[in-house]
Amino acid sequence: MNQARSYKTLPLLGTSLFCLAMLGGCATTDGLNRAQTTADQALQKADEANANANAAKAAAAQASQKADQANATADSAKSTADQANSTADAAKAEVDKLAEKIDRMFKKTMQK
């Protein structure tokens, strides 16, 4: 009788194992789907971060270009100021020469 019973329990045990395997497979599939969703979300956030980084890089390049232009303008203004300063120094030197010449002429006139 024990032997007859073991034959009856074998299909029941096999069915139970099959159901457990199916449940495990579903759980594994569900876990894979959640992992895939998480990976997709992470990839989307990485893409957004990359797009933001590229936009920041473009803005930095534009700011650098504007800074270079401002620097060139400042250099040009400095050159113009240096030329004006040089012209003013030359004019002052000429005025000083003429003032000295006038002083000498005035002294000569006063001595006579």
Secondary structure, DSSP 4 states (H G I P E B T S, - for coil): -HHHHHHHHHHHHHHHHHHHHHHHHHHHHHHHHHHHHHHHHHHHHHHHHHHHHHHHHHHHHHHHHHHHHHHHHHHHHHHHHHHHHHHHHHHHHHHHHHHHHHHHHHHHHHH-
